[in-house]
Amino acid sequence: MKNRFLLFFLTLFSFQGFSAHIIGGFASYKVDSIDLVNETTTLSLTFRIFRNAFSGGAPFDRNAGFGIYAFNENQEFELYGVITNLGPDIINSIDPETGSNHVSIESGDYNFNLTFRHGQNYVIAYQRCCRDGNLSNIVDPGESGIAIELIINNEALMQHIDSPALDRIPFTFAKINADFSYDLPLITDALSDVSFSFISPKQSGGVIDANTGNVGCCECVRPNPSICFAPFEDVFFTPSFSPDQPFGGENKMSIDPLNGRMEGEFNIVSIYLYGIEITQSFNGKILSKQILDHTVFSYNTTSLEDELKETDVSLYPNPTTGMLNVELTQNVLSQHPLLEIFNSNGKLVFRKRIIKARDILNLELESGLYFIYLRNEDDENKSVIQRIMFFKP
């Protein structure tokens, strides 16, 4: 019973504190018509945005803005146009595989048509804050937003070839300590070639003007697309994570550049941001580039007979400047658990066997994000139960 107890306990708390946020997005297009006389092409565009709908917060924008930017070979950008006051046409949802009531995924489709002049390349972008503050692999996730962009080269405007499009909500949940294989749910045009690679997601927006919801500055919740131009900055990964290793060294994951298949194994319960660049070519020329920006929740399995009440464990305050209170019920205490704390690089910085129902830890750590684990001494499969922020006084 001891191992099954810890298994459920860690699952119960792994996503605690997760509130409704944007967790990703993807943009695609279909070719409606090509006018060779007037040298224009009309496209139907879809921006699919993903959010965690738990608690009903952070609804999809009903007056979303989209910026269209033209650029040349020297990467010089200019505003081509702005689409405003757009709401989602289609909203879909999926049930979480974890069974956690802290995660409820929805996708919203924003659809519109645009006519492009030939002879230029274009970026179409949607900007919105904020990401989930519990993301473990990027810096200040709760204070920066997302920039979903679609790059369309001039060559694409001359071909009746649609871009790759998502068939359904992509890979979102992954069970730890299990072999993992996932094919991206893409619909692709048979005439084109498509390649895949990990890439840094883009960021835009911030928490300024958070309470009004108005379109404003580039650090606001909803950046103004007429003044907040492409190109957008990459997100900043925390140490031991990178654009081509978005899940870190302990989670071994690879992507096939030819078919986009992701394979590997997750070993740590956490929340990760990742980006996949999808490049479409025809006759050796690049038509478009898309970035799938999305979030993964890795989880442990559980059993109903092992359920514990949320009141069985209490860790506070969070954030802390050094003192951490640990309170366990007798049911938990009887398992003689080890409490371990790891920094964001995966280094063990504190370990203690908990033998009292109420204990006070005096921590001397550097400021930063830390992960607290409980496990049996003979159980090597540790799982995160809570994240804490430590501020050095």
PATI-134504 format. One record per residue (C-alpha): x, y, z; residue in one letter; residue number from 1. Coordinates in Angstrom, 1 decimal. Layout:
% residues N
NODE / X / Y / Z / A / NUM
...
This chain:
% residues 393
NODE / 0.0 / 0.0 / 0.0 / M / 1
NODE / 2.9 / 2.4 / 0.7 / K / 2
NODE / 3.9 / 2.9 / -3.0 / N / 3
NODE / 0.3 / 3.3 / -4.2 / R / 4
NODE / -0.3 / 5.9 / -1.5 / F / 5
NODE / 2.6 / 8.1 / -2.6 / L / 6
NODE / 1.5 / 7.6 / -6.3 / L / 7
NODE / -1.9 / 9.2 / -5.7 / F / 8
NODE / -0.7 / 11.8 / -3.3 / F / 9
NODE / 1.8 / 13.2 / -5.8 / L / 10
NODE / -0.7 / 13.2 / -8.6 / T / 11
NODE / -3.3 / 15.0 / -6.4 / L / 12
NODE / -1.0 / 18.0 / -5.8 / F / 13
NODE / 1.1 / 18.2 / -9.0 / S / 14
NODE / -1.2 / 20.8 / -10.7 / F / 15
NODE / -2.4 / 22.6 / -7.6 / Q / 16
NODE / -2.5 / 26.3 / -8.1 / G / 17
NODE / -3.0 / 26.1 / -11.9 / F / 18
NODE / -5.5 / 28.7 / -13.0 / S / 19
NODE / -7.0 / 29.3 / -16.4 / A / 20
NODE / -4.5 / 30.6 / -18.9 / H / 21
NODE / -3.6 / 30.4 / -22.6 / I / 22
NODE / -1.5 / 27.2 / -23.1 / I / 23
NODE / -0.8 / 27.4 / -26.9 / G / 24
NODE / -1.9 / 27.9 / -30.4 / G / 25
NODE / -1.4 / 27.2 / -34.1 / F / 26
NODE / -2.2 / 29.1 / -37.4 / A / 27
NODE / -2.9 / 27.7 / -40.8 / S / 28
NODE / -4.4 / 28.8 / -44.2 / Y / 29
NODE / -6.2 / 27.6 / -47.3 / K / 30
NODE / -5.9 / 29.1 / -50.7 / V / 31
NODE / -9.2 / 30.6 / -51.9 / D / 32
NODE / -8.1 / 32.2 / -55.2 / S / 33
NODE / -5.1 / 33.6 / -57.1 / I / 34
NODE / -5.6 / 36.6 / -59.3 / D / 35
NODE / -2.6 / 36.8 / -61.7 / L / 36
NODE / -4.0 / 40.0 / -63.4 / V / 37
NODE / -4.1 / 42.0 / -60.2 / N / 38
NODE / -1.2 / 40.0 / -58.7 / E / 39
NODE / -3.1 / 39.1 / -55.5 / T / 40
NODE / -4.0 / 35.9 / -53.6 / T / 41
NODE / -6.8 / 35.5 / -51.2 / T / 42
NODE / -6.4 / 33.1 / -48.3 / L / 43
NODE / -8.7 / 31.7 / -45.6 / S / 44
NODE / -6.8 / 31.8 / -42.3 / L / 45
NODE / -7.5 / 29.9 / -39.0 / T / 46
NODE / -5.8 / 30.7 / -35.7 / F / 47
NODE / -6.5 / 27.9 / -33.2 / R / 48
NODE / -5.9 / 29.0 / -29.6 / I / 49
NODE / -5.7 / 26.6 / -26.7 / F / 50
NODE / -6.6 / 27.4 / -23.1 / R / 51
NODE / -7.1 / 25.8 / -19.8 / N / 52
NODE / -10.8 / 26.4 / -19.1 / A / 53
NODE / -10.7 / 25.1 / -15.5 / F / 54
NODE / -12.9 / 27.4 / -13.2 / S / 55
NODE / -14.3 / 29.2 / -16.3 / G / 56
NODE / -11.7 / 32.0 / -16.2 / G / 57
NODE / -9.6 / 33.5 / -19.0 / A / 58
NODE / -12.2 / 33.2 / -21.7 / P / 59
NODE / -11.4 / 33.4 / -25.4 / F / 60
NODE / -11.1 / 37.0 / -26.7 / D / 61
NODE / -14.4 / 38.2 / -28.2 / R / 62
NODE / -12.6 / 41.2 / -29.7 / N / 63
NODE / -9.3 / 39.7 / -30.7 / A / 64
NODE / -6.8 / 41.6 / -32.9 / G / 65
NODE / -4.5 / 40.2 / -35.5 / F / 66
NODE / -1.5 / 42.0 / -37.1 / G / 67
NODE / -0.4 / 41.4 / -40.7 / I / 68
NODE / 3.2 / 42.4 / -41.4 / Y / 69
NODE / 5.0 / 42.4 / -44.7 / A / 70
NODE / 8.8 / 41.9 / -44.8 / F / 71
NODE / 11.6 / 41.6 / -47.3 / N / 72
NODE / 14.8 / 39.6 / -47.7 / E / 73
NODE / 16.5 / 41.9 / -45.3 / N / 74
NODE / 14.0 / 41.1 / -42.6 / Q / 75
NODE / 12.6 / 44.7 / -42.7 / E / 76
NODE / 9.0 / 44.7 / -41.4 / F / 77
NODE / 6.1 / 47.0 / -42.1 / E / 78
NODE / 2.5 / 47.0 / -41.1 / L / 79
NODE / 0.3 / 45.6 / -43.9 / Y / 80
NODE / -3.0 / 45.5 / -42.0 / G / 81
NODE / -4.9 / 44.8 / -38.8 / V / 82
NODE / -8.0 / 42.6 / -38.2 / I / 83
NODE / -9.9 / 43.6 / -35.0 / T / 84
NODE / -13.0 / 42.7 / -33.0 / N / 85
NODE / -12.9 / 39.0 / -34.0 / L / 86
NODE / -14.4 / 36.3 / -31.8 / G / 87
NODE / -13.9 / 32.5 / -32.0 / P / 88
NODE / -16.2 / 30.7 / -34.4 / D / 89
NODE / -15.7 / 27.1 / -33.1 / I / 90
NODE / -14.9 / 26.0 / -29.5 / I / 91
NODE / -13.9 / 22.4 / -28.8 / N / 92
NODE / -12.8 / 20.7 / -25.6 / S / 93
NODE / -11.1 / 17.5 / -24.5 / I / 94
NODE / -11.2 / 15.6 / -21.2 / D / 95
NODE / -7.9 / 15.4 / -19.4 / P / 96
NODE / -6.2 / 12.0 / -19.3 / E / 97
NODE / -5.0 / 12.7 / -15.8 / T / 98
NODE / -8.5 / 12.9 / -14.3 / G / 99
NODE / -7.4 / 16.1 / -12.6 / S / 100
NODE / -10.1 / 18.7 / -12.1 / N / 101
NODE / -7.4 / 21.4 / -12.4 / H / 102
NODE / -7.1 / 20.9 / -16.2 / V / 103
NODE / -9.8 / 21.3 / -18.8 / S / 104
NODE / -8.5 / 22.0 / -22.3 / I / 105
NODE / -10.5 / 24.0 / -24.9 / E / 106
NODE / -9.6 / 25.2 / -28.4 / S / 107
NODE / -11.1 / 28.2 / -30.1 / G / 108
NODE / -10.9 / 28.9 / -33.9 / D / 109
NODE / -10.6 / 32.4 / -35.2 / Y / 110
NODE / -11.4 / 32.4 / -39.0 / N / 111
NODE / -11.0 / 35.3 / -41.5 / F / 112
NODE / -10.0 / 35.9 / -45.1 / N / 113
NODE / -7.2 / 38.2 / -46.3 / L / 114
NODE / -6.0 / 39.3 / -49.7 / T / 115
NODE / -2.2 / 39.6 / -50.2 / F / 116
NODE / -0.2 / 41.4 / -52.8 / R / 117
NODE / 2.4 / 39.3 / -54.7 / H / 118
NODE / 6.0 / 40.2 / -54.3 / G / 119
NODE / 6.3 / 40.2 / -50.5 / Q / 120
NODE / 6.6 / 37.8 / -47.6 / N / 121
NODE / 4.1 / 38.1 / -44.7 / Y / 122
NODE / 3.8 / 37.3 / -41.0 / V / 123
NODE / 0.3 / 37.1 / -39.5 / I / 124
NODE / 0.3 / 37.1 / -35.7 / A / 125
NODE / -2.0 / 37.0 / -32.6 / Y / 126
NODE / -0.6 / 38.3 / -29.3 / Q / 127
NODE / -2.1 / 37.7 / -25.9 / R / 128
NODE / -1.0 / 37.4 / -22.2 / C / 129
NODE / -0.6 / 35.3 / -20.2 / C / 130
NODE / 0.9 / 31.9 / -19.9 / R / 131
NODE / 0.5 / 29.6 / -16.9 / D / 132
NODE / 2.7 / 30.7 / -14.0 / G / 133
NODE / 3.5 / 27.1 / -13.1 / N / 134
NODE / 5.4 / 26.3 / -16.3 / L / 135
NODE / 8.7 / 24.8 / -15.1 / S / 136
NODE / 10.9 / 25.4 / -18.1 / N / 137
NODE / 10.7 / 29.1 / -19.0 / I / 138
NODE / 11.5 / 32.3 / -17.1 / V / 139
NODE / 8.6 / 34.4 / -15.6 / D / 140
NODE / 5.9 / 32.4 / -17.4 / P / 141
NODE / 3.0 / 34.2 / -15.6 / G / 142
NODE / 4.2 / 37.6 / -16.6 / E / 143
NODE / 4.6 / 37.2 / -20.4 / S / 144
NODE / 2.2 / 36.1 / -23.1 / G / 145
NODE / 2.1 / 34.3 / -26.3 / I / 146
NODE / 2.7 / 35.3 / -30.0 / A / 147
NODE / 1.2 / 32.8 / -32.5 / I / 148
NODE / 2.7 / 33.6 / -35.9 / E / 149
NODE / 2.3 / 32.3 / -39.4 / L / 150
NODE / 5.0 / 33.1 / -42.0 / I / 151
NODE / 3.8 / 33.0 / -45.6 / I / 152
NODE / 6.4 / 33.5 / -48.3 / N / 153
NODE / 5.7 / 35.0 / -51.7 / N / 154
NODE / 6.1 / 31.6 / -53.3 / E / 155
NODE / 3.1 / 30.3 / -51.4 / A / 156
NODE / 0.9 / 33.0 / -53.0 / L / 157
NODE / 1.7 / 31.6 / -56.4 / M / 158
NODE / 0.6 / 28.0 / -55.6 / Q / 159
NODE / -2.8 / 26.3 / -55.0 / H / 160
NODE / -1.3 / 24.5 / -52.0 / I / 161
NODE / -2.9 / 24.7 / -48.5 / D / 162
NODE / -0.7 / 24.9 / -45.4 / S / 163
NODE / -0.6 / 22.0 / -42.9 / P / 164
NODE / -3.6 / 22.2 / -40.6 / A / 165
NODE / -4.3 / 20.6 / -37.2 / L / 166
NODE / -7.0 / 17.9 / -37.2 / D / 167
NODE / -7.5 / 18.0 / -33.4 / R / 168
NODE / -6.0 / 19.3 / -30.2 / I / 169
NODE / -2.4 / 18.2 / -30.1 / P / 170
NODE / -0.4 / 16.2 / -27.6 / F / 171
NODE / -1.2 / 17.7 / -24.1 / T / 172
NODE / -0.8 / 14.9 / -21.5 / F / 173
NODE / 2.0 / 12.5 / -21.0 / A / 174
NODE / 2.3 / 9.7 / -18.4 / K / 175
NODE / 5.7 / 9.5 / -16.7 / I / 176
NODE / 7.9 / 6.4 / -16.7 / N / 177
NODE / 6.3 / 5.0 / -19.8 / A / 178
NODE / 7.4 / 4.8 / -23.4 / D / 179
NODE / 5.9 / 7.7 / -25.4 / F / 180
NODE / 5.2 / 7.9 / -29.1 / S / 181
NODE / 3.0 / 10.6 / -30.7 / Y / 182
NODE / 2.2 / 11.6 / -34.3 / D / 183
NODE / 1.2 / 15.2 / -34.8 / L / 184
NODE / -2.5 / 15.4 / -35.9 / P / 185
NODE / -1.8 / 17.3 / -39.1 / L / 186
NODE / -3.5 / 17.4 / -42.5 / I / 187
NODE / -1.0 / 18.1 / -45.2 / T / 188
NODE / -1.1 / 18.7 / -48.9 / D / 189
NODE / 0.3 / 15.7 / -50.9 / A / 190
NODE / 2.1 / 18.0 / -53.4 / L / 191
NODE / 4.3 / 19.7 / -50.8 / S / 192
NODE / 7.2 / 18.5 / -48.5 / D / 193
NODE / 7.0 / 19.1 / -44.8 / V / 194
NODE / 9.8 / 19.1 / -42.2 / S / 195
NODE / 9.7 / 19.3 / -38.4 / F / 196
NODE / 12.0 / 20.6 / -35.6 / S / 197
NODE / 11.8 / 21.8 / -32.1 / F / 198
NODE / 12.0 / 25.6 / -31.8 / I / 199
NODE / 11.5 / 28.3 / -29.2 / S / 200
NODE / 7.9 / 29.5 / -28.9 / P / 201
NODE / 7.5 / 33.3 / -29.2 / K / 202
NODE / 6.4 / 35.7 / -26.5 / Q / 203
NODE / 4.5 / 39.0 / -26.4 / S / 204
NODE / 2.5 / 41.0 / -24.0 / G / 205
NODE / 2.7 / 41.4 / -20.2 / G / 206
NODE / 0.7 / 42.1 / -17.1 / V / 207
NODE / 0.4 / 45.9 / -17.5 / I / 208
NODE / -3.3 / 47.0 / -17.7 / D / 209
NODE / -4.3 / 43.5 / -16.6 / A / 210
NODE / -7.6 / 44.6 / -15.1 / N / 211
NODE / -9.1 / 46.4 / -18.0 / T / 212
NODE / -8.6 / 44.0 / -20.9 / G / 213
NODE / -8.2 / 46.8 / -23.4 / N / 214
NODE / -5.8 / 46.7 / -26.3 / V / 215
NODE / -2.8 / 48.7 / -25.3 / G / 216
NODE / 1.0 / 48.8 / -25.0 / C / 217
NODE / 3.3 / 46.0 / -26.1 / C / 218
NODE / 3.7 / 44.9 / -22.4 / E / 219
NODE / -0.1 / 44.9 / -21.9 / C / 220
NODE / -2.3 / 41.8 / -21.7 / V / 221
NODE / -3.6 / 42.4 / -25.2 / R / 222
NODE / -0.8 / 44.1 / -27.2 / P / 223
NODE / -1.9 / 46.5 / -29.9 / N / 224
NODE / -1.0 / 44.7 / -33.2 / P / 225
NODE / -0.7 / 48.1 / -35.1 / S / 226
NODE / 2.3 / 49.1 / -32.9 / I / 227
NODE / 3.7 / 45.8 / -31.6 / C / 228
NODE / 5.4 / 44.4 / -34.7 / F / 229
NODE / 7.0 / 41.1 / -35.7 / A / 230
NODE / 9.5 / 39.7 / -35.3 / P / 231
NODE / 8.7 / 38.6 / -31.8 / F / 232
NODE / 11.2 / 37.5 / -29.1 / E / 233
NODE / 11.8 / 33.9 / -28.2 / D / 234
NODE / 10.8 / 32.8 / -24.7 / V / 235
NODE / 13.6 / 32.4 / -22.2 / F / 236
NODE / 14.2 / 28.9 / -21.1 / F / 237
NODE / 15.4 / 28.1 / -17.6 / T / 238
NODE / 18.8 / 26.4 / -17.1 / P / 239
NODE / 18.9 / 22.7 / -18.3 / S / 240
NODE / 16.1 / 23.5 / -20.8 / F / 241
NODE / 16.5 / 24.9 / -24.3 / S / 242
NODE / 14.5 / 25.2 / -27.6 / P / 243
NODE / 15.7 / 21.8 / -28.9 / D / 244
NODE / 15.4 / 20.2 / -25.4 / Q / 245
NODE / 12.2 / 21.8 / -24.1 / P / 246
NODE / 11.5 / 19.0 / -21.6 / F / 247
NODE / 15.0 / 19.1 / -20.1 / G / 248
NODE / 17.7 / 16.4 / -19.8 / G / 249
NODE / 15.8 / 14.1 / -17.5 / E / 250
NODE / 12.9 / 13.8 / -19.9 / N / 251
NODE / 14.3 / 12.1 / -23.0 / K / 252
NODE / 12.4 / 13.3 / -26.1 / M / 253
NODE / 13.2 / 13.5 / -29.8 / S / 254
NODE / 11.3 / 14.5 / -32.9 / I / 255
NODE / 11.6 / 13.0 / -36.4 / D / 256
NODE / 12.4 / 15.8 / -38.9 / P / 257
NODE / 10.6 / 14.0 / -41.7 / L / 258
NODE / 7.3 / 13.0 / -40.1 / N / 259
NODE / 7.1 / 14.9 / -36.9 / G / 260
NODE / 6.8 / 11.9 / -34.7 / R / 261
NODE / 7.8 / 12.5 / -31.1 / M / 262
NODE / 9.3 / 9.7 / -29.1 / E / 263
NODE / 10.8 / 9.2 / -25.7 / G / 264
NODE / 9.9 / 9.1 / -22.0 / E / 265
NODE / 8.9 / 11.6 / -19.4 / F / 266
NODE / 10.3 / 11.0 / -15.9 / N / 267
NODE / 9.2 / 14.0 / -13.9 / I / 268
NODE / 5.7 / 15.3 / -13.2 / V / 269
NODE / 5.5 / 18.9 / -14.3 / S / 270
NODE / 4.2 / 21.4 / -16.8 / I / 271
NODE / 6.3 / 22.2 / -19.9 / Y / 272
NODE / 6.1 / 24.6 / -22.8 / L / 273
NODE / 7.3 / 23.4 / -26.2 / Y / 274
NODE / 7.4 / 24.7 / -29.8 / G / 275
NODE / 7.6 / 22.8 / -33.1 / I / 276
NODE / 8.4 / 24.5 / -36.3 / E / 277
NODE / 6.6 / 23.1 / -39.4 / I / 278
NODE / 8.2 / 24.1 / -42.7 / T / 279
NODE / 6.4 / 23.5 / -45.9 / Q / 280
NODE / 8.2 / 23.5 / -49.2 / S / 281
NODE / 7.4 / 22.9 / -52.9 / F / 282
NODE / 10.1 / 22.2 / -55.6 / N / 283
NODE / 12.8 / 23.1 / -53.1 / G / 284
NODE / 11.3 / 26.5 / -52.2 / K / 285
NODE / 9.8 / 27.3 / -48.8 / I / 286
NODE / 6.1 / 28.2 / -48.9 / L / 287
NODE / 5.4 / 28.7 / -45.2 / S / 288
NODE / 6.6 / 28.3 / -41.6 / K / 289
NODE / 4.3 / 27.6 / -38.7 / Q / 290
NODE / 5.0 / 27.2 / -35.0 / I / 291
NODE / 2.9 / 24.8 / -32.9 / L / 292
NODE / 3.1 / 26.5 / -29.5 / D / 293
NODE / 1.7 / 24.2 / -26.8 / H / 294
NODE / 1.9 / 23.0 / -23.2 / T / 295
NODE / 2.4 / 19.4 / -21.9 / V / 296
NODE / 1.1 / 18.2 / -18.5 / F / 297
NODE / 3.1 / 15.1 / -17.4 / S / 298
NODE / 1.4 / 13.0 / -14.8 / Y / 299
NODE / 1.4 / 9.9 / -12.7 / N / 300
NODE / -1.3 / 7.2 / -12.8 / T / 301
NODE / -3.6 / 6.7 / -9.8 / T / 302
NODE / -6.2 / 4.4 / -8.3 / S / 303
NODE / -9.4 / 5.3 / -6.7 / L / 304
NODE / -8.8 / 3.1 / -3.7 / E / 305
NODE / -5.7 / 5.1 / -2.9 / D / 306
NODE / -7.4 / 8.5 / -2.8 / E / 307
NODE / -6.4 / 10.9 / -0.1 / L / 308
NODE / -8.1 / 14.1 / 1.0 / K / 309
NODE / -6.4 / 17.3 / 0.1 / E / 310
NODE / -6.2 / 18.2 / 3.8 / T / 311
NODE / -3.8 / 15.3 / 4.4 / D / 312
NODE / -0.8 / 17.4 / 3.5 / V / 313
NODE / -0.2 / 21.1 / 4.0 / S / 314
NODE / 3.0 / 23.1 / 3.0 / L / 315
NODE / 3.1 / 26.8 / 3.6 / Y / 316
NODE / 3.8 / 29.7 / 3.2 / P / 317
NODE / 4.5 / 29.9 / -0.6 / N / 318
NODE / 6.4 / 32.0 / -1.5 / P / 319
NODE / 8.7 / 31.8 / 1.5 / T / 320
NODE / 11.9 / 33.5 / 2.6 / T / 321
NODE / 13.2 / 30.5 / 4.5 / G / 322
NODE / 10.6 / 29.0 / 6.9 / M / 323
NODE / 8.4 / 26.3 / 5.5 / L / 324
NODE / 5.7 / 24.6 / 7.6 / N / 325
NODE / 4.9 / 20.9 / 6.9 / V / 326
NODE / 1.8 / 19.4 / 8.3 / E / 327
NODE / 0.8 / 15.7 / 7.7 / L / 328
NODE / -2.0 / 13.6 / 8.9 / T / 329
NODE / -1.3 / 10.3 / 10.6 / Q / 330
NODE / -2.3 / 8.4 / 7.5 / N / 331
NODE / 0.5 / 10.1 / 5.6 / V / 332
NODE / 3.0 / 10.1 / 8.5 / L / 333
NODE / 2.7 / 6.3 / 8.8 / S / 334
NODE / 4.4 / 5.9 / 5.5 / Q / 335
NODE / 7.6 / 7.5 / 6.9 / H / 336
NODE / 8.1 / 9.7 / 3.8 / P / 337
NODE / 11.3 / 11.5 / 2.8 / L / 338
NODE / 10.8 / 15.1 / 1.8 / L / 339
NODE / 13.3 / 16.3 / -0.9 / E / 340
NODE / 13.7 / 19.7 / -2.5 / I / 341
NODE / 15.3 / 20.1 / -5.9 / F / 342
NODE / 16.2 / 23.4 / -7.7 / N / 343
NODE / 15.2 / 24.2 / -11.3 / S / 344
NODE / 18.4 / 22.5 / -12.6 / N / 345
NODE / 17.3 / 19.2 / -11.0 / G / 346
NODE / 19.9 / 19.3 / -8.2 / K / 347
NODE / 19.0 / 18.0 / -4.7 / L / 348
NODE / 19.4 / 20.9 / -2.2 / V / 349
NODE / 17.5 / 19.5 / 0.8 / F / 350
NODE / 16.4 / 16.2 / 2.2 / R / 351
NODE / 14.7 / 15.2 / 5.5 / K / 352
NODE / 12.7 / 12.3 / 6.8 / R / 353
NODE / 9.4 / 13.6 / 8.2 / I / 354
NODE / 8.6 / 12.0 / 11.6 / I / 355
NODE / 6.3 / 14.6 / 13.1 / K / 356
NODE / 2.8 / 15.6 / 12.1 / A / 357
NODE / 3.9 / 19.2 / 12.3 / R / 358
NODE / 7.4 / 20.2 / 11.4 / D / 359
NODE / 9.1 / 23.5 / 10.5 / I / 360
NODE / 11.9 / 23.6 / 7.9 / L / 361
NODE / 14.4 / 26.4 / 8.0 / N / 362
NODE / 15.7 / 26.6 / 4.5 / L / 363
NODE / 18.9 / 28.4 / 3.4 / E / 364
NODE / 18.5 / 28.6 / -0.4 / L / 365
NODE / 19.2 / 31.0 / -3.2 / E / 366
NODE / 16.2 / 32.8 / -4.6 / S / 367
NODE / 14.3 / 30.9 / -7.3 / G / 368
NODE / 11.8 / 28.1 / -8.1 / L / 369
NODE / 12.1 / 24.8 / -6.3 / Y / 370
NODE / 10.3 / 21.5 / -6.5 / F / 371
NODE / 9.2 / 19.5 / -3.4 / I / 372
NODE / 8.9 / 15.7 / -3.5 / Y / 373
NODE / 7.7 / 13.1 / -1.0 / L / 374
NODE / 8.7 / 9.4 / -1.5 / R / 375
NODE / 9.5 / 6.2 / 0.4 / N / 376
NODE / 13.2 / 5.7 / 1.0 / E / 377
NODE / 13.2 / 2.5 / -1.1 / D / 378
NODE / 11.1 / 4.0 / -3.9 / D / 379
NODE / 13.2 / 5.6 / -6.7 / E / 380
NODE / 10.2 / 7.0 / -8.6 / N / 381
NODE / 9.9 / 10.4 / -7.0 / K / 382
NODE / 7.1 / 12.8 / -8.2 / S / 383
NODE / 6.6 / 16.5 / -7.6 / V / 384
NODE / 3.9 / 17.5 / -5.1 / I / 385
NODE / 4.4 / 21.3 / -5.0 / Q / 386
NODE / 6.5 / 24.1 / -6.4 / R / 387
NODE / 7.7 / 26.8 / -4.1 / I / 388
NODE / 9.2 / 30.2 / -4.7 / M / 389
NODE / 12.1 / 31.1 / -2.4 / F / 390
NODE / 13.2 / 34.7 / -1.9 / F / 391
NODE / 16.5 / 35.2 / -0.2 / K / 392
NODE / 16.1 / 37.9 / 2.5 / P / 393
